[in-house]
Protein backbone atom coordinates (compact mmCIF):
# COMPACT_ATOMS: atom_id res chain seq x y z
CA UNK A 1 0.00 0.00 0.00
CA UNK A 2 1.13 3.54 -0.69
CA UNK A 3 0.28 6.88 0.93
CA UNK A 4 1.02 10.40 -0.25
CA UNK A 5 1.62 12.79 2.67
CA UNK A 6 1.34 16.49 1.76
CA UNK A 7 2.35 19.12 4.30
CA UNK A 8 4.73 22.08 4.24
CA UNK A 9 6.02 21.01 7.66
CA UNK A 10 8.75 18.42 7.24
CA UNK A 11 8.25 17.36 10.87
CA UNK A 12 4.55 16.69 10.29
CA UNK A 13 5.32 14.71 7.13
CA UNK A 14 7.80 12.60 9.12
CA UNK A 15 5.38 11.92 11.98
CA UNK A 16 2.48 11.03 9.68
CA UNK A 17 4.85 8.98 7.54
CA UNK A 18 6.11 7.08 10.59
CA UNK A 19 2.57 6.23 11.71
CA UNK A 20 1.62 5.11 8.21
CA UNK A 21 4.80 3.03 7.80
CA UNK A 22 3.92 1.25 11.04
CA UNK A 23 0.57 0.44 9.42
CA UNK A 24 2.28 -1.05 6.36
CA UNK A 25 2.33 1.87 3.92
CA UNK A 26 5.12 3.02 1.63
CA UNK A 27 5.32 6.81 1.82
CA UNK A 28 5.58 9.53 -0.80
CA UNK A 29 5.99 13.09 0.48
CA UNK A 30 5.21 16.52 -0.95
CA UNK A 31 5.70 19.97 0.57
CA UNK A 32 2.75 21.61 -1.21
CA UNK A 33 -0.16 20.83 -3.49
CA UNK A 34 1.77 21.40 -6.72
CA UNK A 35 4.54 18.98 -5.68
CA UNK A 36 1.78 16.51 -4.83
CA UNK A 37 0.15 16.85 -8.27
CA UNK A 38 3.59 16.25 -9.81
CA UNK A 39 4.01 13.16 -7.59
CA UNK A 40 0.66 11.78 -8.79
CA UNK A 41 1.77 12.15 -12.39
CA UNK A 42 5.14 10.55 -11.68
CA UNK A 43 4.04 7.72 -9.36
CA UNK A 44 0.35 7.18 -10.13
CA UNK A 45 -2.47 7.13 -7.60
CA UNK A 46 -1.62 6.01 -4.06
CA UNK A 47 -4.03 4.12 -1.81
CA UNK A 48 -4.62 7.24 0.29
CA UNK A 49 -3.65 10.93 0.40
CA UNK A 50 -3.15 12.84 3.66
CA UNK A 51 -3.15 16.59 2.96
CA UNK A 52 -2.71 19.76 5.02
CA UNK A 53 -4.80 22.84 4.23
CA UNK A 54 -2.35 25.73 4.71
CA UNK A 55 0.67 25.45 2.42
CA UNK A 56 2.57 27.74 0.06
CA UNK A 57 2.38 27.49 -3.76
CA UNK A 58 -0.84 25.40 -3.75
CA UNK A 59 -2.91 24.86 -0.61
CA UNK A 60 -4.70 21.66 0.29
CA UNK A 61 -8.15 22.81 -0.78
CA UNK A 62 -6.89 23.77 -4.25
CA UNK A 63 -5.06 20.43 -4.47
CA UNK A 64 -8.28 18.55 -3.67
CA UNK A 65 -10.23 20.56 -6.27
CA UNK A 66 -7.54 19.87 -8.88
CA UNK A 67 -7.51 16.14 -8.13
CA UNK A 68 -11.30 15.84 -8.11
CA UNK A 69 -11.59 17.73 -11.43
CA UNK A 70 -10.25 14.57 -13.14
CA UNK A 71 -12.89 11.81 -13.20
CA UNK A 72 -10.12 9.18 -12.98
CA UNK A 73 -9.34 10.45 -9.46
CA UNK A 74 -12.89 10.41 -8.09
CA UNK A 75 -12.33 7.34 -5.93
CA UNK A 76 -8.94 8.39 -4.54
CA UNK A 77 -9.34 8.51 -0.74
CA UNK A 78 -8.27 11.91 0.60
CA UNK A 79 -7.96 12.76 4.29
CA UNK A 80 -7.42 16.39 5.29
CA UNK A 81 -5.09 16.71 8.29
CA UNK A 82 -5.11 20.33 9.44
CA UNK A 83 -5.36 22.94 12.17
CA UNK A 84 -8.47 24.36 10.46
CA UNK A 85 -11.23 23.55 12.96
CA UNK A 86 -14.06 25.88 11.91
CA UNK A 87 -17.18 24.09 10.69
CA UNK A 88 -17.33 26.35 7.63
CA UNK A 89 -13.81 25.29 6.63
CA UNK A 90 -14.64 21.62 7.19
CA UNK A 91 -17.73 22.00 5.01
CA UNK A 92 -15.65 23.57 2.23
CA UNK A 93 -13.23 20.64 2.38
CA UNK A 94 -16.02 18.06 2.17
CA UNK A 95 -17.68 19.96 -0.69
CA UNK A 96 -14.35 19.99 -2.53
CA UNK A 97 -14.17 16.21 -2.24
CA UNK A 98 -12.25 15.28 0.89
CA UNK A 99 -13.35 11.92 2.34
CA UNK A 100 -12.32 12.39 5.98
CA UNK A 101 -11.00 15.18 8.20
CA UNK A 102 -8.48 15.03 11.06
CA UNK A 103 -7.73 18.05 13.23
CA UNK A 104 -4.21 18.69 14.48
CA UNK A 105 -2.87 17.70 16.92
CA UNK A 106 -3.48 14.11 15.87
CA UNK A 107 -2.55 10.63 17.02
CA UNK A 108 -1.79 7.35 15.30
CA UNK A 109 -5.13 6.06 16.61
CA UNK A 110 -6.99 8.91 14.90
CA UNK A 111 -5.28 8.10 11.59
CA UNK A 112 -6.06 4.38 12.01
CA UNK A 113 -9.72 5.15 12.72
CA UNK A 114 -10.10 7.30 9.61
CA UNK A 115 -8.36 4.70 7.43
CA UNK A 116 -10.67 2.06 8.86
CA UNK A 117 -13.75 4.19 8.11
CA UNK A 118 -12.53 4.42 4.49
CA UNK A 119 -11.89 0.67 4.35
CA UNK A 120 -8.18 1.09 3.75
CA UNK A 121 -6.07 -1.89 4.86
CA UNK A 122 -5.67 -1.40 8.58
N, C-alpha and C positions, 0 to 999 in steps of 0.2 A: 504494500500500500504506500501511497505517496501523498504528502501534504505540502501545500505552498503556504508559507508563513510570510505575511506582508506587514511590516511595521518599520517606521523610521528609527525606532530605538533598537540598536543592536542587542542590548541586554534583554529586551522583551522577546526578540526573535530567538535568542538563545534559550531562554526559559521555556517558551512555548515549544520550541524544537526539542528540548530535552524531554519534556512531558510526552510529546508525541512519539519520540523515539522509543521511550519506555513502553509505549502502547503498540509498537511494531511498525511505525511509519518511517519511510525515508523522507528526508526534509529538503525542500527547495526554499530559498529565502529571497526576499526582495525588500528594498528599502522604501519603495513608493509604488503607487499604482502603475506607473508606466513601466518600471522594471518588471513588475508582475505580469503585465500584458506581454512583454517581450519574453518572459520565462514560459508563458503558456504557448507562445508560438514555437519556441525552441524545444520545449520538453513535452508538449501535449497537455491534456487535461489531467490534473491530479485527482485523487479520490476525495479530497476536501481542501478548501481554501479557508485560512484564518486571516482576517484582514482588520487592520486598525482604521479608524476614521480619519484622524488628523495627521496628514503627512504632506511633505512638500511635493512639488511637481504635479502629482495627481493624487487626490485624496481617496479614501476608501469608498465613499459614496459614488464618486465618478468612475472608479474602477468597476464597481458592481454594475452600474448602468452600462458601461462599455461591454462587459462580459455578457450581460443579459440581452444586449442588442443583437447578438448572434444566436440564432435559434439552436445551433449545435451545442451551445453552452447552457441551455435552459435547465438541464438536470444536474449541473455541477453544484454540489453542496457548498454553500458559503456561510461561514460563521463570522459575524462581526465581533471583534474583541476590542473594546474601547472604553474610554473614560466618559463618553457621552451618555448621560443617564436620564436626560429629559425625555418624557414620553413622546413629545413631538419629533425628536430626533430618531427615536426608535421606530416610530411609525414611518418616517421617511425611508429608513433603511429597509424595512419590510416591504414598503411599496416599490423600492428599487429592485428588490429581488433577493434580499438576504434570507437565509433559511432559519438561522438561529442568532441569538445575540447574547454575548457575555460581557458583563461590566467589569472593568478593572477596579480594584485588584481581583485577580482570579486564582483559582487553585487547579491542580491536576484533576480533582474530583469534578469540578465544574465542567472542564473540557470533556472528560469521560462521559458525563451525563448528556451533554449536548450531542456528542458523537453517537451515543446510544439512541437518543431520540431520532436522529437522522438515519439510524440503521447502518452505521459505518463501523465495521469490524472491531468492536471493542469487546 
